[in-house]
Amino acid sequence: MRFVVEVKESKAEMLMALLNDLPYVKTKPLTPYKAKVLEDIKESVEELNLVLAGKLEARDADELLNEL
């Protein structure tokens, strides 16, 4: 199982030390770029779920491509 945990920068070192002491836990910090990509994907999925639920209006693909 995987988890993403947000921690204050001042507490990160202490938490990483604690987690690394547990033999059944593997840790791998995210780079700022990967953290941003992960957050963007999460927001996109949330928006898609709102569109599918009819709570948000979807944009036409042609309109989106013309904007680019």
C-alpha positions in Angstrom: 0.0 0.0 0.0 1.2 3.5 -0.8 0.6 6.7 1.1 1.3 10.4 0.3 1.8 12.4 3.5 2.3 16.2 3.8 4.5 17.3 6.6 5.9 20.6 7.7 9.4 21.1 6.4 10.7 21.5 10.0 9.3 18.1 11.0 10.2 16.1 7.8 13.6 15.0 8.9 12.3 13.6 12.2 9.4 11.7 10.5 11.7 10.3 7.8 14.1 9.0 10.5 11.2 7.4 12.3 9.8 5.8 9.2 13.3 4.6 8.1 13.7 2.8 11.4 10.6 0.6 10.6 11.8 -2.5 8.7 8.5 -2.9 6.8 8.4 0.7 5.5 10.2 2.0 2.4 10.4 5.8 2.0 11.1 7.8 -1.1 10.6 11.6 -1.0 8.9 13.2 -4.0 10.8 15.9 -5.9 8.9 19.2 -6.1 8.2 18.5 -9.8 6.7 15.1 -9.1 4.7 16.5 -6.1 3.2 19.2 -8.5 2.4 16.6 -11.2 0.7 14.5 -8.6 -1.4 17.4 -7.3 -2.4 18.4 -10.8 -3.5 14.9 -11.6 -5.5 14.8 -8.4 -7.3 18.1 -9.3 -8.0 16.8 -12.8 -9.6 13.7 -11.5 -11.7 15.7 -9.0 -12.9 18.0 -11.9 -13.7 15.0 -14.1 -15.8 13.4 -11.3 -17.7 16.7 -11.0 -18.3 16.8 -14.7 -19.5 13.2 -14.7 -21.8 14.0 -11.8 -23.3 16.9 -13.7 -22.0 19.5 -11.2 -19.6 21.1 -13.6 -19.9 22.0 -17.2 -17.3 20.4 -19.5 -15.5 22.3 -22.3 -15.6 21.3 -25.9 -12.3 19.7 -27.1 -12.1 22.0 -30.1 -12.4 25.0 -27.8 -9.6 23.7 -25.7 -7.3 23.0 -28.6 -7.9 26.4 -30.1 -6.9 28.0 -26.8 -3.5 26.2 -27.0 
